[in-house]
Amino acid sequence: MQADYVIVGAGSAGCALAYRLSEAGKSVLVIEHNLDVIAESDWVIDMGPEGGSGGGRIVAQGNPKTICTRKRSYTGLYLKELLNA
């Protein structure tokens, strides 16, 4: 059986693999905190608002520019600076 999706780790090897899989039409799920990786994503699900017991809820979802507009998203705050959105 061939999977239609793959979960990969971050890092340069993981990012290269994710790119190749995406180009091959596969869905790729990456759990990542690196803003450069997040900025290149098609879709982001931002969990929070805090870490640990203060998190675990979806505070924003959408493409990176949409995440930048969400007031409860710490990721959006920093991503906005990176994208100059």
The first five atom37 places (N, CA, C, CB, O) and aatype in JSON, in Angstrom:
{
  "aatype": [12, 5, 0, 3, 18, 19, 9, 19, 7, 0, 7, 15, 0, 7, 4, 0, 10, 0, 18, 1, 10, 15, 6, 0, 7, 11, 15, 19, 10, 19, 9, 6, 8, 2, 10, 3, 19, 9, 0, 6, 15, 3, 17, 19, 9, 3, 12, 7, 14, 6, 7, 7, 15, 7, 7, 7, 1, 9, 19, 0, 5, 7, 2, 14, 11, 16, 9, 4, 16, 1, 11, 1, 15, 18, 16, 7, 10, 18, 10, 11, 6, 10, 10, 2, 0],
  "atom_mask": [
    [1, 1, 1, 1, 1],
    [1, 1, 1, 1, 1],
    [1, 1, 1, 1, 1],
    [1, 1, 1, 1, 1],
    [1, 1, 1, 1, 1],
    [1, 1, 1, 1, 1],
    [1, 1, 1, 1, 1],
    [1, 1, 1, 1, 1],
    [1, 1, 1, 0, 1],
    [1, 1, 1, 1, 1],
    [1, 1, 1, 0, 1],
    [1, 1, 1, 1, 1],
    [1, 1, 1, 1, 1],
    [1, 1, 1, 0, 1],
    [1, 1, 1, 1, 1],
    [1, 1, 1, 1, 1],
    [1, 1, 1, 1, 1],
    [1, 1, 1, 1, 1],
    [1, 1, 1, 1, 1],
    [1, 1, 1, 1, 1],
    [1, 1, 1, 1, 1],
    [1, 1, 1, 1, 1],
    [1, 1, 1, 1, 1],
    [1, 1, 1, 1, 1],
    [1, 1, 1, 0, 1],
    [1, 1, 1, 1, 1],
    [1, 1, 1, 1, 1],
    [1, 1, 1, 1, 1],
    [1, 1, 1, 1, 1],
    [1, 1, 1, 1, 1],
    [1, 1, 1, 1, 1],
    [1, 1, 1, 1, 1],
    [1, 1, 1, 1, 1],
    [1, 1, 1, 1, 1],
    [1, 1, 1, 1, 1],
    [1, 1, 1, 1, 1],
    [1, 1, 1, 1, 1],
    [1, 1, 1, 1, 1],
    [1, 1, 1, 1, 1],
    [1, 1, 1, 1, 1],
    [1, 1, 1, 1, 1],
    [1, 1, 1, 1, 1],
    [1, 1, 1, 1, 1],
    [1, 1, 1, 1, 1],
    [1, 1, 1, 1, 1],
    [1, 1, 1, 1, 1],
    [1, 1, 1, 1, 1],
    [1, 1, 1, 0, 1],
    [1, 1, 1, 1, 1],
    [1, 1, 1, 1, 1],
    [1, 1, 1, 0, 1],
    [1, 1, 1, 0, 1],
    [1, 1, 1, 1, 1],
    [1, 1, 1, 0, 1],
    [1, 1, 1, 0, 1],
    [1, 1, 1, 0, 1],
    [1, 1, 1, 1, 1],
    [1, 1, 1, 1, 1],
    [1, 1, 1, 1, 1],
    [1, 1, 1, 1, 1],
    [1, 1, 1, 1, 1],
    [1, 1, 1, 0, 1],
    [1, 1, 1, 1, 1],
    [1, 1, 1, 1, 1],
    [1, 1, 1, 1, 1],
    [1, 1, 1, 1, 1],
    [1, 1, 1, 1, 1],
    [1, 1, 1, 1, 1],
    [1, 1, 1, 1, 1],
    [1, 1, 1, 1, 1],
    [1, 1, 1, 1, 1],
    [1, 1, 1, 1, 1],
    [1, 1, 1, 1, 1],
    [1, 1, 1, 1, 1],
    [1, 1, 1, 1, 1],
    [1, 1, 1, 0, 1],
    [1, 1, 1, 1, 1],
    [1, 1, 1, 1, 1],
    [1, 1, 1, 1, 1],
    [1, 1, 1, 1, 1],
    [1, 1, 1, 1, 1],
    [1, 1, 1, 1, 1],
    [1, 1, 1, 1, 1],
    [1, 1, 1, 1, 1],
    [1, 1, 1, 1, 1]
  ],
  "atom_positions": [
    [[0.84, -1.17, 0.0], [0.0, 0.0, 0.0], [0.89, 1.24, 0.0], [-0.96, 0.0, 1.22], [1.85, 1.32, 0.77]],
    [[0.58, 2.2, -0.84], [1.35, 3.43, -0.93], [0.57, 4.55, -0.26], [1.68, 3.78, -2.41], [-0.61, 4.75, -0.57]],
    [[1.21, 5.29, 0.65], [0.55, 6.37, 1.39], [0.39, 7.6, 0.5], [1.34, 6.72, 2.66], [1.23, 7.88, -0.35]],
    [[-0.7, 8.33, 0.72], [-0.91, 9.6, 0.03], [-0.42, 10.77, 0.87], [-2.38, 9.78, -0.29], [-0.5, 11.92, 0.44]],
    [[0.07, 10.49, 2.04], [0.59, 11.53, 2.91], [1.8, 11.0, 3.67], [-0.5, 12.04, 3.89], [1.98, 9.79, 3.81]],
    [[2.61, 11.92, 4.14], [3.8, 11.55, 4.9], [4.01, 12.6, 5.97], [5.06, 11.43, 3.97], [3.78, 13.79, 5.73]],
    [[4.44, 12.19, 7.14], [4.81, 13.11, 8.21], [6.33, 13.07, 8.31], [4.12, 12.74, 9.58], [6.92, 12.01, 8.48]],
    [[6.95, 14.24, 8.19], [8.41, 14.29, 8.23], [8.87, 15.21, 9.35], [8.98, 14.77, 6.88], [8.14, 16.09, 9.78]],
    [[10.09, 14.98, 9.82], [10.71, 15.87, 10.79], [11.33, 17.06, 10.08], [0.0, 0.0, 0.0], [11.53, 17.04, 8.86]],
    [[11.62, 18.06, 10.84], [12.22, 19.27, 10.26], [13.72, 19.07, 10.09], [11.94, 20.5, 11.14], [14.22, 17.95, 10.22]],
    [[14.4, 20.13, 9.81], [15.83, 20.05, 9.53], [16.03, 20.02, 8.03], [0.0, 0.0, 0.0], [15.07, 19.82, 7.28]],
    [[17.24, 20.21, 7.58], [17.46, 20.32, 6.14], [17.09, 19.05, 5.39], [18.91, 20.65, 5.88], [16.53, 19.13, 4.29]],
    [[17.39, 17.88, 5.94], [17.02, 16.64, 5.26], [15.51, 16.48, 5.2], [17.66, 15.43, 5.96], [14.96, 16.09, 4.17]],
    [[14.84, 16.78, 6.29], [13.38, 16.69, 6.33], [12.73, 17.67, 5.39], [0.0, 0.0, 0.0], [11.75, 17.34, 4.73]],
    [[13.27, 18.89, 5.32], [12.71, 19.9, 4.42], [12.89, 19.52, 2.96], [13.35, 21.26, 4.69], [11.98, 19.71, 2.15]],
    [[14.04, 18.98, 2.63], [14.28, 18.54, 1.25], [13.33, 17.41, 0.88], [15.74, 18.09, 1.07], [12.79, 17.38, -0.23]],
    [[13.14, 16.48, 1.8], [12.22, 15.37, 1.56], [10.79, 15.89, 1.42], [12.3, 14.34, 2.69], [10.06, 15.45, 0.53]],
    [[10.4, 16.81, 2.28], [9.06, 17.38, 2.22], [8.82, 18.07, 0.88], [8.84, 18.37, 3.37], [7.75, 17.92, 0.29]],
    [[9.8, 18.81, 0.4], [9.67, 19.49, -0.88], [9.49, 18.49, -2.02], [10.9, 20.38, -1.15], [8.62, 18.66, -2.88]],
    [[10.31, 17.46, -2.03], [10.21, 16.45, -3.1], [8.86, 15.73, -3.06], [11.34, 15.42, -2.97], [8.26, 15.48, -4.11]],
    [[8.4, 15.41, -1.88], [7.1, 14.74, -1.76], [5.97, 15.66, -2.22], [6.86, 14.3, -0.31], [5.04, 15.22, -2.91]],
    [[6.05, 16.92, -1.84], [5.03, 17.89, -2.26], [5.01, 18.03, -3.78], [5.28, 19.25, -1.6], [3.95, 18.07, -4.39]],
    [[6.19, 18.12, -4.38], [6.29, 18.22, -5.83], [5.72, 16.97, -6.52], [7.75, 18.43, -6.25], [5.25, 17.05, -7.66]],
    [[5.76, 15.84, -5.84], [5.23, 14.58, -6.38], [3.72, 14.45, -6.13], [5.96, 13.38, -5.77], [3.12, 13.42, -6.44]],
    [[3.11, 15.51, -5.56], [1.67, 15.49, -5.34], [1.22, 14.89, -4.03], [0.0, 0.0, 0.0], [0.03, 14.66, -3.83]],
    [[2.15, 14.63, -3.13], [1.81, 14.05, -1.83], [1.49, 15.17, -0.84], [2.97, 13.17, -1.3], [2.0, 16.29, -0.97]],
    [[0.68, 14.87, 0.14], [0.44, 15.79, 1.25], [1.53, 15.58, 2.28], [-0.98, 15.58, 1.88], [1.94, 14.44, 2.54]],
    [[2.01, 16.67, 2.86], [3.09, 16.58, 3.82], [2.69, 17.35, 5.09], [4.42, 17.15, 3.22], [2.28, 18.51, 5.01]],
    [[2.8, 16.72, 6.22], [2.53, 17.34, 7.51], [3.86, 17.51, 8.22], [1.53, 16.5, 8.37], [4.59, 16.54, 8.45]],
    [[4.18, 18.77, 8.59], [5.43, 19.06, 9.29], [5.08, 19.8, 10.57], [6.41, 19.9, 8.39], [4.36, 20.8, 10.54]],
    [[5.59, 19.33, 11.68], [5.43, 20.03, 12.95], [6.7, 20.84, 13.14], [5.17, 19.03, 14.17], [7.79, 20.29, 13.29]],
    [[6.55, 22.16, 13.12], [7.74, 23.01, 13.0], [7.53, 24.34, 13.7], [8.08, 23.25, 11.53], [6.41, 24.85, 13.79]],
    [[8.62, 24.91, 14.2], [8.62, 26.24, 14.8], [9.46, 27.22, 13.98], [9.14, 26.17, 16.23], [9.47, 28.41, 14.29]],
    [[10.15, 26.75, 12.96], [11.01, 27.6, 12.15], [10.14, 28.45, 11.22], [12.03, 26.75, 11.33], [9.4, 27.92, 10.4]],
    [[10.25, 29.77, 11.36], [9.39, 30.67, 10.59], [9.63, 30.58, 9.09], [9.61, 32.09, 11.04], [8.7, 30.77, 8.3]],
    [[10.87, 30.28, 8.67], [11.14, 30.15, 7.24], [10.37, 28.98, 6.65], [12.64, 29.97, 6.99], [9.87, 29.07, 5.52]],
    [[10.27, 27.89, 7.4], [9.51, 26.73, 6.94], [8.02, 27.04, 6.93], [9.8, 25.49, 7.84], [7.31, 26.71, 5.98]],
    [[7.54, 27.68, 7.99], [6.13, 28.04, 8.09], [5.73, 28.97, 6.94], [5.83, 28.7, 9.45], [4.66, 28.81, 6.36]],
    [[6.59, 29.93, 6.61], [6.3, 30.9, 5.55], [6.13, 30.24, 4.19], [7.39, 31.94, 5.48], [5.44, 30.78, 3.33]],
    [[6.76, 29.09, 3.98], [6.67, 28.38, 2.7], [5.5, 27.4, 2.64], [7.97, 27.64, 2.43], [5.28, 26.76, 1.62]],
    [[4.78, 27.28, 3.73], [3.69, 26.3, 3.8], [2.48, 26.74, 3.0], [3.28, 26.06, 5.26], [2.24, 27.94, 2.81]],
    [[1.72, 25.76, 2.52], [0.45, 26.05, 1.87], [-0.63, 26.32, 2.91], [0.04, 24.89, 0.95], [-1.51, 27.15, 2.69]],
    [[-0.57, 25.62, 4.04], [-1.6, 25.72, 5.07], [-0.94, 25.55, 6.43], [-2.71, 24.65, 4.86], [-0.09, 24.68, 6.62]],
    [[-1.33, 26.39, 7.38], [-0.77, 26.37, 8.72], [-1.9, 26.15, 9.72], [0.0, 27.68, 9.04], [-2.96, 26.77, 9.6]],
    [[-1.68, 25.29, 10.69], [-2.58, 25.14, 11.83], [-1.76, 25.55, 13.04], [-3.16, 23.66, 11.97], [-0.85, 24.83, 13.45]],
    [[-2.09, 26.69, 13.62], [-1.34, 27.25, 14.74], [-2.02, 26.84, 16.05], [-1.24, 28.8, 14.63], [-3.16, 27.21, 16.31]],
    [[-1.29, 26.08, 16.84], [-1.81, 25.6, 18.13], [-1.33, 26.52, 19.24], [-1.36, 24.14, 18.4], [-0.22, 27.06, 19.17]],
    [[-2.15, 26.71, 20.25], [-1.75, 27.56, 21.37], [-2.93, 27.8, 22.28], [0.0, 0.0, 0.0], [-3.78, 26.92, 22.41]],
    [[-3.03, 28.94, 22.92], [-2.17, 30.1, 22.68], [-0.8, 30.0, 23.34], [-2.86, 31.33, 23.15], [0.14, 30.67, 22.92]],
    [[-0.68, 29.19, 24.36], [0.6, 29.02, 25.05], [1.08, 27.59, 24.81], [0.47, 29.32, 26.58], [0.43, 26.82, 24.1]],
    [[2.2, 27.24, 25.39], [2.68, 25.87, 25.34], [2.16, 25.07, 26.52], [0.0, 0.0, 0.0], [1.59, 25.64, 27.45]],
    [[2.35, 23.79, 26.48], [1.99, 22.91, 27.6], [0.51, 22.98, 27.94], [0.0, 0.0, 0.0], [-0.34, 22.95, 27.06]],
    [[0.21, 23.08, 29.24], [-1.19, 23.08, 29.68], [-1.94, 24.34, 29.26], [-1.26, 22.93, 31.18], [-3.17, 24.37, 29.33]],
    [[-1.23, 25.38, 28.83], [-1.88, 26.61, 28.37], [-2.19, 26.6, 26.89], [0.0, 0.0, 0.0], [-2.64, 27.6, 26.33]],
    [[-1.96, 25.47, 26.24], [-2.17, 25.4, 24.79], [-3.1, 24.28, 24.41], [0.0, 0.0, 0.0], [-3.98, 23.88, 25.17]],
    [[-2.89, 23.78, 23.21], [-3.68, 22.66, 22.73], [-4.93, 23.04, 21.97], [0.0, 0.0, 0.0], [-5.72, 22.17, 21.61]],
    [[-5.11, 24.33, 21.72], [-6.28, 24.77, 20.96], [-5.81, 25.39, 19.65], [-7.13, 25.79, 21.78], [-4.72, 25.95, 19.57]],
    [[-6.63, 25.29, 18.64], [-6.32, 25.95, 17.37], [-6.63, 27.43, 17.53], [-7.15, 25.32, 16.17], [-7.77, 27.81, 17.76]],
    [[-5.59, 28.27, 17.41], [-5.79, 29.72, 17.52], [-5.86, 30.37, 16.14], [-4.67, 30.35, 18.34], [-6.36, 31.49, 16.01]],
    [[-5.36, 29.7, 15.12], [-5.41, 30.23, 13.76], [-5.15, 29.11, 12.78], [-4.39, 31.38, 13.57], [-4.44, 28.14, 13.07]],
    [[-5.74, 29.25, 11.6], [-5.43, 28.32, 10.52], [-5.67, 29.02, 9.2], [-6.28, 27.03, 10.61], [-6.53, 29.89, 9.07]],
    [[-4.87, 28.62, 8.22], [-4.97, 29.22, 6.89], [-3.59, 29.31, 6.28], [0.0, 0.0, 0.0], [-2.63, 28.71, 6.77]],
    [[-3.5, 30.07, 5.2], [-2.2, 30.26, 4.58], [-1.38, 31.22, 5.45], [-2.34, 30.8, 3.11], [-1.94, 31.88, 6.33]],
    [[-0.08, 31.31, 5.24], [0.76, 32.15, 6.1], [0.29, 33.6, 6.22], [2.16, 32.14, 5.59], [0.36, 34.17, 7.31]],
    [[-0.19, 34.2, 5.15], [-0.66, 35.59, 5.23], [-1.9, 35.72, 6.09], [-0.95, 36.14, 3.84], [-2.09, 36.72, 6.78]],
    [[-2.75, 34.7, 6.06], [-3.93, 34.69, 6.93], [-3.51, 34.59, 8.39], [-4.87, 33.53, 6.56], [-4.09, 35.26, 9.25]],
    [[-2.52, 33.75, 8.69], [-2.04, 33.59, 10.06], [-1.55, 34.94, 10.59], [-0.91, 32.53, 10.12], [-1.71, 35.23, 11.78]],
    [[-0.94, 35.75, 9.74], [-0.44, 37.07, 10.15], [-1.55, 38.0, 10.63], [0.3, 37.72, 8.99], [-1.28, 38.94, 11.38]],
    [[-2.77, 37.77, 10.23], [-3.88, 38.66, 10.59], [-4.58, 38.25, 11.87], [-4.88, 38.71, 9.46], [-5.44, 38.98, 12.36]],
    [[-4.25, 37.11, 12.43], [-4.94, 36.59, 13.61], [-4.31, 37.14, 14.89], [-4.91, 35.05, 13.63], [-3.14, 36.88, 15.18]],
    [[-5.08, 37.9, 15.63], [-4.57, 38.58, 16.81], [-4.11, 37.63, 17.92], [-5.62, 39.49, 17.35], [-3.22, 37.97, 18.69]],
    [[-4.7, 36.44, 18.01], [-4.34, 35.49, 19.08], [-3.14, 34.63, 18.72], [-5.52, 34.6, 19.4], [-2.7, 33.82, 19.53]],
    [[-2.61, 34.8, 17.52], [-1.52, 33.94, 17.04], [-0.16, 34.58, 17.28], [-1.7, 33.65, 15.55], [0.2, 35.57, 16.64]],
    [[0.61, 34.0, 18.22], [1.98, 34.46, 18.41], [2.8, 34.18, 17.16], [2.62, 33.77, 19.64], [3.66, 34.97, 16.78]],
    [[2.54, 33.05, 16.51], [3.23, 32.72, 15.27], [2.98, 33.81, 14.24], [2.77, 31.34, 14.73], [3.9, 34.26, 13.56]],
    [[1.73, 34.24, 14.12], [1.36, 35.29, 13.16], [2.08, 36.59, 13.41], [0.0, 0.0, 0.0], [2.45, 37.29, 12.47]],
    [[2.28, 36.93, 14.68], [2.98, 38.16, 15.04], [4.4, 38.17, 14.47], [3.01, 38.32, 16.56], [4.83, 39.16, 13.87]],
    [[5.11, 37.08, 14.66], [6.5, 37.01, 14.18], [6.57, 36.72, 12.68], [7.26, 35.93, 14.94], [7.49, 37.19, 11.99]],
    [[5.62, 35.96, 12.18], [5.57, 35.67, 10.75], [5.31, 36.94, 9.95], [4.49, 34.61, 10.45], [5.84, 37.12, 8.86]],
    [[4.49, 37.82, 10.51], [4.19, 39.1, 9.86], [5.46, 39.91, 9.64], [3.19, 39.9, 10.69], [5.63, 40.51, 8.58]],
    [[6.34, 39.93, 10.63], [7.61, 40.64, 10.48], [8.45, 40.04, 9.36], [8.4, 40.62, 11.81], [9.05, 40.76, 8.57]],
    [[8.5, 38.7, 9.3], [9.28, 38.02, 8.29], [8.75, 38.29, 6.89], [9.31, 36.53, 8.56], [9.52, 38.54, 5.96]],
    [[7.43, 38.25, 6.74], [6.81, 38.42, 5.42], [6.56, 39.88, 5.07], [5.52, 37.67, 5.37], [6.18, 40.19, 3.94]],
    [[6.76, 40.78, 6.03], [6.44, 42.19, 5.84], [5.0, 42.35, 5.39], [7.38, 42.83, 4.81], [4.69, 43.17, 4.52]],
    [[4.12, 41.55, 6.0], [2.7, 41.56, 5.59], [1.92, 42.62, 6.33], [2.06, 40.19, 5.83], [0.71, 42.76, 6.12]]
  ]
}
